[in-house]
Amino acid sequence: MFVAWTTTSSRDDADRLARGAIECCLAACAQVEGPITSFYRWEGRLESATEFRVCFKCLPVCVKELEKWVLANHPYGTPEWIAVRAEAVGEKYLSWAQSSSTSAPFTESKNP
């Protein structure tokens, strides 16, 4: 299983990405957190922004398609995308995730 995340500047965008990934069966679960405050350098300047984090739980077979879908539907020109392999996953949760994220075909959509 993978855990992946991105951030957006609005709750609506975060909810749209979370819902769309589930509707496309690319993730078993998507959680929206925030608001959070991000600090970063952009074009040589220190910046801060209020953002919302979307955390996805997905199967290895879905992680590349999920990345492609999130990046295609993300409002940022340079969106954060980080995906890491989970070292341990409960057997019952993994079984649920397998049945939840592979039951429908992937459909590409700009507006989920």
VMD Tcl script that builds the backbone (N, CA, C; Angstrom):
set m [mol new atoms 336]
animate dup $m
set s [atomselect $m all]
$s set {name element resname resid chain x y z} {
  {N N MET 1 A 0.842 -1.173 0.000}
  {CA C MET 1 A 0.000 0.000 0.000}
  {C C MET 1 A 0.893 1.244 0.000}
  {N N PHE 2 A 0.388 2.304 -0.614}
  {CA C PHE 2 A 1.068 3.591 -0.621}
  {C C PHE 2 A 0.225 4.621 0.112}
  {N N VAL 3 A 0.901 5.574 0.713}
  {CA C VAL 3 A 0.272 6.767 1.262}
  {C C VAL 3 A 0.845 7.915 0.448}
  {N N ALA 4 A -0.032 8.723 -0.113}
  {CA C ALA 4 A 0.408 9.824 -0.977}
  {C C ALA 4 A -0.326 11.084 -0.564}
  {N N TRP 5 A 0.278 12.241 -0.848}
  {CA C TRP 5 A -0.402 13.474 -0.487}
  {C C TRP 5 A -0.034 14.626 -1.400}
  {N N THR 6 A -0.926 15.602 -1.344}
  {CA C THR 6 A -0.769 16.855 -2.059}
  {C C THR 6 A -1.421 17.937 -1.215}
  {N N THR 7 A -1.246 19.194 -1.603}
  {CA C THR 7 A -1.888 20.314 -0.915}
  {C C THR 7 A -2.568 21.208 -1.944}
  {N N THR 8 A -3.604 21.904 -1.484}
  {CA C THR 8 A -4.307 22.864 -2.321}
  {C C THR 8 A -4.549 24.133 -1.504}
  {N N SER 9 A -4.922 25.196 -2.180}
  {CA C SER 9 A -5.155 26.462 -1.481}
  {C C SER 9 A -6.579 26.603 -0.968}
  {N N SER 10 A -7.484 25.699 -1.383}
  {CA C SER 10 A -8.872 25.823 -0.919}
  {C C SER 10 A -9.428 24.471 -0.509}
  {N N ARG 11 A -10.365 24.517 0.402}
  {CA C ARG 11 A -11.048 23.305 0.853}
  {C C ARG 11 A -11.830 22.680 -0.299}
  {N N ASP 12 A -12.444 23.510 -1.129}
  {CA C ASP 12 A -13.210 22.987 -2.260}
  {C C ASP 12 A -12.332 22.184 -3.210}
  {N N ASP 13 A -11.134 22.701 -3.530}
  {CA C ASP 13 A -10.216 21.961 -4.407}
  {C C ASP 13 A -9.767 20.664 -3.755}
  {N N ALA 14 A -9.469 20.706 -2.459}
  {CA C ALA 14 A -9.046 19.501 -1.747}
  {C C ALA 14 A -10.160 18.455 -1.751}
  {N N ASP 15 A -11.382 18.885 -1.459}
  {CA C ASP 15 A -12.519 17.964 -1.467}
  {C C ASP 15 A -12.750 17.384 -2.860}
  {N N ARG 16 A -12.595 18.204 -3.883}
  {CA C ARG 16 A -12.790 17.753 -5.265}
  {C C ARG 16 A -11.772 16.672 -5.636}
  {N N LEU 17 A -10.505 16.882 -5.266}
  {CA C LEU 17 A -9.477 15.883 -5.554}
  {C C LEU 17 A -9.719 14.597 -4.767}
  {N N ALA 18 A -10.077 14.733 -3.492}
  {CA C ALA 18 A -10.330 13.554 -2.658}
  {C C ALA 18 A -11.503 12.746 -3.218}
  {N N ARG 19 A -12.602 13.416 -3.475}
  {CA C ARG 19 A -13.802 12.742 -3.986}
  {C C ARG 19 A -13.534 12.109 -5.360}
  {N N GLY 20 A -12.865 12.841 -6.228}
  {CA C GLY 20 A -12.592 12.333 -7.574}
  {C C GLY 20 A -11.728 11.088 -7.579}
  {N N ALA 21 A -10.728 11.043 -6.710}
  {CA C ALA 21 A -9.857 9.868 -6.644}
  {C C ALA 21 A -10.638 8.639 -6.191}
  {N N ILE 22 A -11.577 8.850 -5.273}
  {CA C ILE 22 A -12.406 7.735 -4.809}
  {C C ILE 22 A -13.395 7.333 -5.902}
  {N N GLU 23 A -14.021 8.300 -6.555}
  {CA C GLU 23 A -14.967 7.992 -7.627}
  {C C GLU 23 A -14.309 7.217 -8.761}
  {N N CYS 24 A -13.048 7.513 -9.048}
  {CA C CYS 24 A -12.311 6.821 -10.110}
  {C C CYS 24 A -11.688 5.510 -9.633}
  {N N CYS 25 A -11.887 5.176 -8.358}
  {CA C CYS 25 A -11.328 3.959 -7.756}
  {C C CYS 25 A -9.811 3.913 -7.830}
  {N N LEU 26 A -9.179 5.085 -7.730}
  {CA C LEU 26 A -7.720 5.167 -7.720}
  {C C LEU 26 A -7.154 5.127 -6.319}
  {N N ALA 27 A -7.980 5.372 -5.330}
  {CA C ALA 27 A -7.567 5.314 -3.927}
  {C C ALA 27 A -8.678 4.660 -3.132}
  {N N ALA 28 A -8.287 3.980 -2.073}
  {CA C ALA 28 A -9.280 3.366 -1.189}
  {C C ALA 28 A -9.849 4.396 -0.224}
  {N N CYS 29 A -9.035 5.395 0.104}
  {CA C CYS 29 A -9.428 6.401 1.086}
  {C C CYS 29 A -8.703 7.700 0.748}
  {N N ALA 30 A -9.373 8.800 0.966}
  {CA C ALA 30 A -8.742 10.117 0.827}
  {C C ALA 30 A -9.222 10.973 1.991}
  {N N GLN 31 A -8.297 11.592 2.672}
  {CA C GLN 31 A -8.628 12.422 3.821}
  {C C GLN 31 A -8.169 13.846 3.566}
  {N N VAL 32 A -9.006 14.802 3.937}
  {CA C VAL 32 A -8.679 16.219 3.795}
  {C C VAL 32 A -8.408 16.777 5.184}
  {N N GLU 33 A -7.263 17.418 5.330}
  {CA C GLU 33 A -6.864 18.030 6.597}
  {C C GLU 33 A -6.633 19.516 6.388}
  {N N GLY 34 A -6.912 20.289 7.408}
  {CA C GLY 34 A -6.572 21.691 7.319}
  {C C GLY 34 A -7.661 22.572 7.889}
  {N N PRO 35 A -7.379 23.821 7.891}
  {CA C PRO 35 A -6.247 24.434 7.205}
  {C C PRO 35 A -4.917 24.193 7.933}
  {N N ILE 36 A -3.856 24.166 7.134}
  {CA C ILE 36 A -2.489 24.085 7.627}
  {C C ILE 36 A -1.744 25.305 7.092}
  {N N THR 37 A -0.611 25.623 7.691}
  {CA C THR 37 A 0.221 26.715 7.195}
  {C C THR 37 A 1.495 26.121 6.622}
  {N N SER 38 A 1.775 26.425 5.374}
  {CA C SER 38 A 2.984 25.948 4.696}
  {C C SER 38 A 3.973 27.095 4.549}
  {N N PHE 39 A 5.234 26.814 4.799}
  {CA C PHE 39 A 6.329 27.756 4.583}
  {C C PHE 39 A 7.257 27.142 3.550}
  {N N TYR 40 A 7.689 27.941 2.574}
  {CA C TYR 40 A 8.500 27.417 1.480}
  {C C TYR 40 A 9.172 28.571 0.742}
  {N N ARG 41 A 10.141 28.230 -0.086}
  {CA C ARG 41 A 10.763 29.221 -0.971}
  {C C ARG 41 A 10.148 29.066 -2.348}
  {N N TRP 42 A 9.763 30.184 -2.940}
  {CA C TRP 42 A 9.215 30.183 -4.291}
  {C C TRP 42 A 9.810 31.351 -5.037}
  {N N GLU 43 A 10.482 31.042 -6.144}
  {CA C GLU 43 A 11.140 32.053 -6.964}
  {C C GLU 43 A 12.056 32.924 -6.113}
  {N N GLY 44 A 12.805 32.266 -5.202}
  {CA C GLY 44 A 13.817 32.944 -4.406}
  {C C GLY 44 A 13.320 33.668 -3.170}
  {N N ARG 45 A 12.017 33.646 -2.925}
  {CA C ARG 45 A 11.472 34.360 -1.764}
  {C C ARG 45 A 10.846 33.393 -0.781}
  {N N LEU 46 A 10.953 33.712 0.495}
  {CA C LEU 46 A 10.289 32.943 1.534}
  {C C LEU 46 A 8.804 33.269 1.491}
  {N N GLU 47 A 7.980 32.248 1.400}
  {CA C GLU 47 A 6.533 32.416 1.309}
  {C C GLU 47 A 5.852 31.613 2.410}
  {N N SER 48 A 4.633 31.976 2.695}
  {CA C SER 48 A 3.781 31.150 3.551}
  {C C SER 48 A 2.379 31.208 2.973}
  {N N ALA 49 A 1.646 30.122 3.181}
  {CA C ALA 49 A 0.296 30.039 2.625}
  {C C ALA 49 A -0.560 29.122 3.480}
  {N N THR 50 A -1.833 29.426 3.511}
  {CA C THR 50 A -2.804 28.534 4.129}
  {C C THR 50 A -3.195 27.509 3.071}
  {N N GLU 51 A -3.100 26.233 3.433}
  {CA C GLU 51 A -3.407 25.172 2.484}
  {C C GLU 51 A -4.217 24.067 3.159}
  {N N PHE 52 A -4.688 23.139 2.335}
  {CA C PHE 52 A -5.398 21.958 2.791}
  {C C PHE 52 A -4.670 20.751 2.226}
  {N N ARG 53 A -4.392 19.778 3.086}
  {CA C ARG 53 A -3.664 18.577 2.674}
  {C C ARG 53 A -4.654 17.473 2.348}
  {N N VAL 54 A -4.414 16.805 1.217}
  {CA C VAL 54 A -5.193 15.628 0.857}
  {C C VAL 54 A -4.260 14.429 0.951}
  {N N CYS 55 A -4.633 13.476 1.776}
  {CA C CYS 55 A -3.854 12.254 1.983}
  {C C CYS 55 A -4.623 11.094 1.367}
  {N N PHE 56 A -3.962 10.358 0.475}
  {CA C PHE 56 A -4.571 9.231 -0.218}
  {C C PHE 56 A -3.936 7.929 0.253}
  {N N LYS 57 A -4.740 6.880 0.382}
  {CA C LYS 57 A -4.231 5.533 0.610}
  {C C LYS 57 A -4.576 4.736 -0.634}
  {N N CYS 58 A -3.558 4.162 -1.281}
  {CA C CYS 58 A -3.815 3.464 -2.538}
  {C C CYS 58 A -2.940 2.230 -2.674}
  {N N LEU 59 A -3.352 1.372 -3.564}
  {CA C LEU 59 A -2.617 0.146 -3.846}
  {C C LEU 59 A -1.472 0.434 -4.813}
  {N N PRO 60 A -0.415 -0.397 -4.766}
  {CA C PRO 60 A 0.713 -0.173 -5.686}
  {C C PRO 60 A 0.295 -0.127 -7.152}
  {N N VAL 61 A -0.685 -0.928 -7.537}
  {CA C VAL 61 A -1.135 -0.960 -8.921}
  {C C VAL 61 A -1.789 0.354 -9.346}
  {N N CYS 62 A -2.250 1.153 -8.382}
  {CA C CYS 62 A -2.959 2.403 -8.678}
  {C C CYS 62 A -2.105 3.658 -8.526}
  {N N VAL 63 A -0.943 3.566 -7.901}
  {CA C VAL 63 A -0.231 4.783 -7.502}
  {C C VAL 63 A 0.174 5.663 -8.697}
  {N N LYS 64 A 0.615 5.070 -9.791}
  {CA C LYS 64 A 1.021 5.883 -10.956}
  {C C LYS 64 A -0.188 6.542 -11.618}
  {N N GLU 65 A -1.292 5.809 -11.736}
  {CA C GLU 65 A -2.504 6.389 -12.316}
  {C C GLU 65 A -3.085 7.465 -11.401}
  {N N LEU 66 A -3.003 7.239 -10.084}
  {CA C LEU 66 A -3.463 8.255 -9.136}
  {C C LEU 66 A -2.631 9.515 -9.288}
  {N N GLU 67 A -1.320 9.373 -9.368}
  {CA C GLU 67 A -0.449 10.536 -9.561}
  {C C GLU 67 A -0.818 11.278 -10.842}
  {N N LYS 68 A -0.968 10.555 -11.916}
  {CA C LYS 68 A -1.321 11.167 -13.201}
  {C C LYS 68 A -2.653 11.914 -13.096}
  {N N TRP 69 A -3.635 11.290 -12.452}
  {CA C TRP 69 A -4.948 11.900 -12.320}
  {C C TRP 69 A -4.895 13.150 -11.443}
  {N N VAL 70 A -4.224 13.053 -10.290}
  {CA C VAL 70 A -4.133 14.208 -9.387}
  {C C VAL 70 A -3.436 15.371 -10.088}
  {N N LEU 71 A -2.308 15.113 -10.741}
  {CA C LEU 71 A -1.573 16.194 -11.402}
  {C C LEU 71 A -2.384 16.813 -12.541}
  {N N ALA 72 A -3.162 16.018 -13.249}
  {CA C ALA 72 A -3.988 16.536 -14.351}
  {C C ALA 72 A -5.165 17.368 -13.836}
  {N N ASN 73 A -5.607 17.101 -12.624}
  {CA C ASN 73 A -6.789 17.773 -12.075}
  {C C ASN 73 A -6.458 18.794 -10.993}
  {N N HIS 74 A -5.193 18.996 -10.725}
  {CA C HIS 74 A -4.752 19.896 -9.649}
  {C C HIS 74 A -4.729 21.343 -10.128}
  {N N PRO 75 A -5.158 22.287 -9.287}
  {CA C PRO 75 A -5.161 23.688 -9.704}
  {C C PRO 75 A -3.774 24.344 -9.729}
  {N N TYR 76 A -2.785 23.780 -9.051}
  {CA C TYR 76 A -1.444 24.388 -9.017}
  {C C TYR 76 A -0.657 24.044 -10.280}
  {N N GLY 77 A 0.203 24.949 -10.703}
  {CA C GLY 77 A 1.101 24.686 -11.814}
  {C C GLY 77 A 2.209 23.726 -11.424}
  {N N THR 78 A 2.635 23.771 -10.161}
  {CA C THR 78 A 3.659 22.876 -9.630}
  {C C THR 78 A 3.128 22.262 -8.334}
  {N N PRO 79 A 2.248 21.273 -8.453}
  {CA C PRO 79 A 1.653 20.711 -7.240}
  {C C PRO 79 A 2.614 19.805 -6.481}
  {N N GLU 80 A 2.453 19.800 -5.167}
  {CA C GLU 80 A 3.163 18.831 -4.341}
  {C C GLU 80 A 2.589 17.457 -4.643}
  {N N TRP 81 A 3.451 16.467 -4.834}
  {CA C TRP 81 A 3.034 15.076 -4.934}
  {C C TRP 81 A 4.121 14.230 -4.300}
  {N N ILE 82 A 3.786 13.579 -3.230}
  {CA C ILE 82 A 4.710 12.693 -2.532}
  {C C ILE 82 A 3.961 11.397 -2.277}
  {N N ALA 83 A 4.587 10.275 -2.611}
  {CA C ALA 83 A 3.992 8.965 -2.354}
  {C C ALA 83 A 5.056 8.080 -1.720}
  {N N VAL 84 A 4.698 7.445 -0.626}
  {CA C VAL 84 A 5.630 6.548 0.065}
  {C C VAL 84 A 4.953 5.203 0.297}
  {N N ARG 85 A 5.750 4.160 0.237}
  {CA C ARG 85 A 5.237 2.819 0.488}
  {C C ARG 85 A 5.072 2.633 1.990}
  {N N ALA 86 A 3.914 2.144 2.391}
  {CA C ALA 86 A 3.663 1.854 3.808}
  {C C ALA 86 A 4.450 0.611 4.194}
  {N N GLU 87 A 5.163 0.705 5.285}
  {CA C GLU 87 A 5.976 -0.426 5.735}
  {C C GLU 87 A 5.119 -1.540 6.324}
  {N N ALA 88 A 4.051 -1.186 6.980}
  {CA C ALA 88 A 3.156 -2.182 7.576}
  {C C ALA 88 A 1.720 -1.712 7.412}
  {N N VAL 89 A 0.846 -2.644 7.036}
  {CA C VAL 89 A -0.570 -2.340 6.862}
  {C C VAL 89 A -1.358 -3.498 7.471}
  {N N GLY 90 A -2.346 -3.164 8.280}
  {CA C GLY 90 A -3.178 -4.205 8.879}
  {C C GLY 90 A -3.836 -5.062 7.816}
  {N N GLU 91 A -3.908 -6.355 8.065}
  {CA C GLU 91 A -4.441 -7.294 7.089}
  {C C GLU 91 A -5.887 -6.979 6.702}
  {N N LYS 92 A -6.727 -6.666 7.685}
  {CA C LYS 92 A -8.132 -6.355 7.391}
  {C C LYS 92 A -8.255 -5.052 6.609}
  {N N TYR 93 A -7.443 -4.053 6.958}
  {CA C TYR 93 A -7.489 -2.776 6.241}
  {C C TYR 93 A -7.033 -2.972 4.796}
  {N N LEU 94 A -5.967 -3.733 4.601}
  {CA C LEU 94 A -5.462 -3.980 3.257}
  {C C LEU 94 A -6.501 -4.726 2.417}
  {N N SER 95 A -7.162 -5.690 3.014}
  {CA C SER 95 A -8.203 -6.429 2.300}
  {C C SER 95 A -9.341 -5.492 1.896}
  {N N TRP 96 A -9.744 -4.621 2.823}
  {CA C TRP 96 A -10.784 -3.637 2.509}
  {C C TRP 96 A -10.318 -2.709 1.383}
  {N N ALA 97 A -9.072 -2.240 1.463}
  {CA C ALA 97 A -8.543 -1.329 0.443}
  {C C ALA 97 A -8.530 -1.991 -0.930}
  {N N GLN 98 A -8.161 -3.251 -0.973}
  {CA C GLN 98 A -8.135 -3.964 -2.246}
  {C C GLN 98 A -9.529 -4.055 -2.855}
  {N N SER 99 A -10.519 -4.319 -2.046}
  {CA C SER 99 A -11.871 -4.428 -2.582}
  {C C SER 99 A -12.481 -3.062 -2.895}
  {N N SER 100 A -12.011 -2.008 -2.227}
  {CA C SER 100 A -12.587 -0.669 -2.406}
  {C C SER 100 A -12.014 0.099 -3.579}
  {N N SER 101 A -10.786 -0.178 -3.970}
  {CA C SER 101 A -10.157 0.678 -4.975}
  {C C SER 101 A -9.955 -0.001 -6.316}
  {N N THR 102 A -10.457 -1.197 -6.485}
  {CA C THR 102 A -10.273 -1.861 -7.774}
  {C C THR 102 A -11.583 -2.346 -8.376}
  {N N SER 103 A -12.715 -1.904 -7.822}
  {CA C SER 103 A -14.004 -2.422 -8.273}
  {C C SER 103 A -14.563 -1.718 -9.509}
  {N N ALA 104 A -14.032 -0.577 -9.870}
  {CA C ALA 104 A -14.551 0.127 -11.046}
  {C C ALA 104 A -13.386 0.535 -11.937}
  {N N PRO 105 A -13.634 0.652 -13.223}
  {CA C PRO 105 A -12.545 1.029 -14.138}
  {C C PRO 105 A -12.131 2.488 -13.936}
  {N N PHE 106 A -10.880 2.753 -14.208}
  {CA C PHE 106 A -10.357 4.106 -14.163}
  {C C PHE 106 A -10.933 4.884 -15.334}
  {N N THR 107 A -11.481 6.041 -15.049}
  {CA C THR 107 A -11.967 6.914 -16.109}
  {C C THR 107 A -11.302 8.258 -15.955}
  {N N GLU 108 A -10.713 8.731 -17.003}
  {CA C GLU 108 A -10.023 10.015 -16.940}
  {C C GLU 108 A -11.046 11.144 -16.975}
  {N N SER 109 A -10.911 12.078 -16.044}
  {CA C SER 109 A -11.875 13.156 -15.949}
  {C C SER 109 A -11.201 14.409 -15.438}
  {N N LYS 110 A -11.438 15.515 -16.079}
  {CA C LYS 110 A -10.906 16.789 -15.593}
  {C C LYS 110 A -11.812 17.367 -14.516}
  {N N ASN 111 A -13.088 17.002 -14.515}
  {CA C ASN 111 A -14.047 17.495 -13.538}
  {C C ASN 111 A -14.797 16.329 -12.913}
  {N N PRO 112 A -14.217 15.754 -11.808}
  {CA C PRO 112 A -14.866 14.592 -11.192}
  {C C PRO 112 A -16.212 14.939 -10.606}
}
mol reanalyze $m
mol bondsrecalc $m
mol representation Tube
mol addrep $m
